[in-house]
């Protein structure tokens, strides 16, 4: 790039050959068509709704800076267009002098249509060239106006697209937020008392700030399309809006859960009372069983049985009070905790009952086994065998006497089982001297 300075004058360059009559007419037709297109585009830009909104808005940030430059560019566009119109009009007047232009006319037209014949005030604040004035050809003038028009249109279309999309969506989300806040208030979800209430406050502040930012600085909420140079190529950046919408949806689901608690609170409280009542009854049964085991089973280690779940009963009373006062936001987490712990308490009570009654279950199993073998011996006609009678009586006496020594009783039952098995084996082998075998 060279040092900034005025464009070279035509005198400093080799003179271009003069145009012919047909070339002049073609150039005038082309420049005339471009004049009409530029005029239509500038008028459309002047009437664009986005431009009117930008002119009347209190802008900040990126939009403020770019709009200041764009306003200057639009003003210069009209200045350049007027110069273009004047130059084109002069060229048309020269061409209209004669049907067959003279060589001097063609030379003048060649300079007007192809040379740098248009002198304009500098656009240094926009183009970065610190000049007092510039000399441009009509083609250069058209190229520059097209570039500025595209840049101005990009700012206007982008701002208009953001304003058309985001504020309306923010307003709809704000309306949903108001409905959610009203619903939250009806179930006692308030700031400082429930996390969802604090979340609603934060979302309210975010939407208020977001709408103000979108209105004052719309260009900050634009995501340009990669690889696109067309004016307005891209889409509104909805990241902050989407985050607020997701946060509101999370709060709404939480409040719906609280509403569900209000609808089925009594049923859940009744179930909790039933579960805790069954746990209490089971623990009572376990304590009674433990006392029975200690009195009926000798030398047995019986686990201790805990007392009733007093803390859970107290929290159940608190939950009922929350329901009476319609404090649903407090009741919801308490019910969830109580339901989990009450189920755990009932399971623990059942396990305790199983543990303390295990010795009784062992004694019952031994009694059943002894009676089963006795019945089998009766079927085979061997029940009155002296050895079997002796061992049966010994085992039965141990099992039906308190306190019962389970180890000795089990050993006695096993002795009866072995004697019964030997008796059955001898019966199958034929008559023998069983007393001698014993």
JOJO-V563488 format. One line per field, one symbol per residue. ss: DSSP state (H for helix, E for strand, - for the rest). phi: phi as a letter, one per 40 degrees, with the letter a starting at -180 (. if undefined). A space follows every 50 residues. Layout:
ss->???
phi->???
This chain:
ss->---------HHH--------HHHHHHHHHHHHHHHHHHHHHHHHHHH-HH HHHHHH----HHHHHHHHHHHHHHHHHHHHHHHHHHHHHHHHHHH----- --HHHHHHHHHHHH---EEEE--HHHH-----EEEE-HHHHHHHHHHHHH HHHHHHHHHHHHHHHHHHHHHHHHHHHHHHHHHHHH--------HHHHHH HHHHHHHHHHHHHHHH-HHHHEEE---------EEE--HHHHHHHHHHHH HHHHHHHHHHHHHHHHHHHHHHHHHHHHHHHHHHHHHHHHHHHHHHEE-- ---------HHHHHHHHHHHHHHH---HHHHHHHHHHHHHHHHHHHHHHH HHHHHH-HHHHHHHHHHHHHHHHHHHHHH------HHHHHHHHHHHHHH- ---EEHHHHHHHHHHHHHHHHHHHHHHHH----HHHH-
phi->.ccciccccdccbccccccccccccccccccccccccccccccccccccc cccccccccbgccdcccdccccccccdccccccccccccccccccccbcb ccdccccccccccbccbbbbccbdcbcgbcbcabbbccccccdccccccc ccccccccccccccccdcccccccccccccccccccbgcbdgbadccccc ccccccccccccccccacccbbbcccgbbcdgciaccbdccccccccccc cccccccccccccbcccccccccccccccccccccccccccccccbbcfb cbccbccccccccccccccccccccgcccccdcccccccccccccccccc cccccccdcccccccccccccccdccccccgbccddcccccccccccccb bbccccccccccccccccccccccccccchcacccccc
